[in-house]
């Protein structure tokens, strides 16, 4: 099973399985993203303006 870790924390462990999609989550500047899969991937990052 693949894992997607942000800052060494598996996103599936911290999201609500009923209402969340672990493939769609917020990342922030400086976050370290780690994937266990060798499949191609795309990360879309949009900066928020405050």
ABEGO torsion letter per residue (X at the ends): XBBBBBGGBBAAAABBAAABBAABBBBBBGBBBBBABABBBBBBBBBBBX
